[in-house]
Amino acid sequence: MNTVKKYDALGNDFFVLSAAETTDSPSALAREWCDSDSGLTVRGGETGADGLLRVEPLSERTLEMELFEPDGTTSPMCGNGVRCVAKWAHNVLGYTDVTVETEARTCAATIDADGGVTVELGSPSYVDGVDETGLRETLSVETALGDVSLVDSGVYHLLVQVGDVAKENLEALTEQVRRTVEPPQRINVTLWAPAAGGVDQRTYEVGVEDETDACGTGALAIGYHTDRTGVADGTVSVRPPGGELQVAVRAEDAVLSGPAEEVGQVDVPL
């Protein structure tokens, strides 16, 4: 039996598995373990997860991370996943700082004094190729519709500014976006709205195929966009349903900070 640990970043939760612990297909394991009805249940916790993080040490203080989504697909980047891997490395290997290699970015992570994790996630950018004006004209929302922008923060997020994120049907809006973009495709859709003391966020994630309690790359995309448009001054509190993340946009990169912790474990045959 092997012990699989589960980590959580504001409700964005992952099973973390060392590459040395299994030769099984991580995609198959992700489909099996992450199902919210029939997946793994950690002791005293919930069933399933938002993904499986496969971690392989490359050298001292350098790890490779692969994210396998609940549908078995892979993702090149996951901000909260990187933070969870850094916390895993702290708990298991004793590291207070670590470099995490992903398909999209090389990320430097540090354990904060309060036990949270801060990670440098590279520089986001705007993406051409989507008719944002045309898309805005076709979207149907319940509250005031602001701008629509596509941002690459390691993965693509279509940012849709609305008056109140809580009043929107995110799943229906995501289906509308995916039908409307050319070519039609699965895409992360992130709603955002300026609010007292920061920005509210909701994200429908590719691979999870559902809304998640928090999304680090979505928060990073919001931080970048609000900095570039003058809504924020480079530092912003982003509030997904699961809590609060801090985003700081600098000249050379962007930084994501927030809590991450081990929330349980389960023994499985591997």
N, C-alpha and C positions, 0 to 999 in steps of 0.2 A: 504494500500500500504506500502511496505517496500523499503527502499533505499539500493541498492546493490552498493558497491564501487569497483572500478577497480584499481589495483595497477600494476606498471610496473617496471621491473628491466632490463634495457638495451633492451627493446623490448620483453622480456619474461614477458607476462602479464597474470594476474589472476583476476577473480572475487573473492572477499573475503566476506564470509557470516558467521555471528555468528550462532552457533548451536541453540541459543535460538530464532532465527528469523523464523525458519521453521520446520515443521515436514515432509515435502515432502522428497522423495528420492533424496539425493545429486547426485547419479549417473544419474538419469533421468534429473535433473536440469543441470548437466554438459553437457550432450548430447544436450540439448535444447539451453542452453545459449552460449556455446562455439563455436558453428558452425560459421565458418567465412562468410557464406552466409546468414543464416537465424537466427543467434543468437542475443543476446542482443547487442544493440548499446548504448554506453554511450554518454551522451550529449557532442557533439563536438568531438567525438572520433570514433574509428573503431568498426566494428562488430565482435563479437566473442572474444575468448581468448584462451590461452594455457592451461587453467585449472580452476577449481573451488576449492578454499581453504576454507574448513569448519573449523572454529575456535571455541574451547570451553574452557573457563577459568576453570582451575582445582583448583587454589588457587591464592593468590596475586602474580603477576609477573610470573605465570606459566600457559602456554596455551598448549592445545593439538591441533595439526594441522593434518588434513587429506586432501590429494590431490586427487581430482577426475578429471580424464583426459577427454578430449573432446569425447573419445569413450565410456565413462562411467566406465572404469576400474579405479582402485586405484593404487597409487604408494607409496611405503614405505618411500620415501624421495624425497625432492626437495630443493636444496640449495637456489635458487633464491626465491622459495616459502617461505622458512623460513625467508628470509630477508624482503619479502613483508609483512608477518604477523607481524614481529617485528615493521615495520614502521606503520602498521595499529594499533598495540597496543600503539605506541607512540602517534599517532594522536587521537585515540578514548579514550584511557585510561590514557594517560599522562606518560607512562613508558619510561624511557631512557635505561633501560636494562630489559631483559625478558628471561625466559627459555621456549623454544619451544620443546614440546615432539612430536616426530614423531614415526611411527612404527619401523623405523630402528635406529634412533639416538635420543639422548637428546642433544639439541643445545642451547648454550648460546649466545644471541645476544645483541649488544650494538649499540645505535644510535651515529654516529660519529659527530664531531663538524661541518662538512660540510653538515650534513643532510643525508649522506650515512649510510649504515648499515654494520657492521662487525659481522660475526657469526662464532663460533667455531663448526665445523661439525664432530668432531671425527677423528679417524685415518683411512685413506684408506688402502687397502691391495690388493696384487695380488690375483687372483683367479685361482685355478687349474681346469682342466676338459675340457679345450679347446686346441685343437692341433694348437697352434699358428704358428708353423713352417709350418705345412701342409696348414693352412689357408693362410699364406703369399704366398705360392707357387701357390695358385689358384686365388688370387685376381688380377684383371685387373685394372690398374690405368693409368692416363694420364701423371703424372709426377713421379719422382723417388720415389720408395716405400722403406720405412725404416722398422722399427720393428712393430710388431703387438703384443699387450698386452691386457689382460683382467684385469680390475681394479674394485674393489668394493669400491665405494665412497658413499655408502648408497643405490645406485642402481648400476647395472653392466654397465660398459662402455667398449666396445671394442675400444681401441685406435689404430688408423692406422696412422703411420707417412708417410707423403707424401712430395713432393718437394714444392708444391704450392696448398694450400687448395682451392683457388678460381677457379682453373682450373679443379677440379674434379667433376664428376657427383655423388653427394653424395647419391641421391635416388637410382640410379642404383647400386652403390657399396653396399648400405645397403641391397638391395634385394639379391645381390650376397652373402653377409655375412650370411644372415638369411637362405638361402638355403644350405649353405656349412657347418655351424656349426652342430655338432651332440650333441643331437638331434636338428633338425631344430626348430628354435624358434625366437620370436621377441626379439630384443636386441638393446640397444642404441649403435649407431656407431658414434664415434667422430674422425674426422680428425684433425691432428695437424701438424704444421710445424714451426721449429725455424725461427725467423725473427728478424730484427733489433729491439733491445730493449724488446724482449719478445717472445711470441709464438702465432701464429695464430690458430684459432679454428673454426670448424664447426661441429654441432651435429644434427643427425637425432634421434628424441626422440620417444620412445615407448609411446603409448597412444595418443600422438598428431598425430603420424603417418605422420610426416613431419619434415622438418628442422625448428628449432626455431632460433630467432635472438640472443639468449644467452642461456646458460645452465650452471648453477652453479655447479652441480655435475660433469659435463663433464670437466669444468675448474679445479675443485678440483682433478679429476683423472689425468689430465695433469700435474698439479703442483706436485703431488706425484711421478708420473713416471719420470718427468724430474729431480727431486731431487735424486731419487734412481739411475738414470743412469748417473748423473753428467752433464746433459745438463744445469741445473740451480743449484743454490746454496741454495735452500730452499725457496727463494722468487722469484716469477716470475709474470710478467704482461701477462695475457692471454687475447687475443683479438678475441672474437666472432664477427659476423657481426654487432651486436648492440652497441659495444663500448669496454670498457676495464674493466676487473676484476683483482683484486690483490689476489694472493694466497700465503700464507706463510705456509710451512710445518715445524712443530715442532716435538719434540721427542714424545709428548703424543697425539697430534692432528694436524689438519690442519685448517687454518682460511681463510675465503673468505670475501672479502670486495668489495664494489661497491655501486653505486647509487640505490635507490629504492624510488618510490614516488606514491602518489595517482594521477591518471590521469583523473578520471571522475567518474560519478555515474549515476544510472538509477533507476527509481521507477518501481517496479514490484509487482503484487499481490502474496502474499504468505499465 
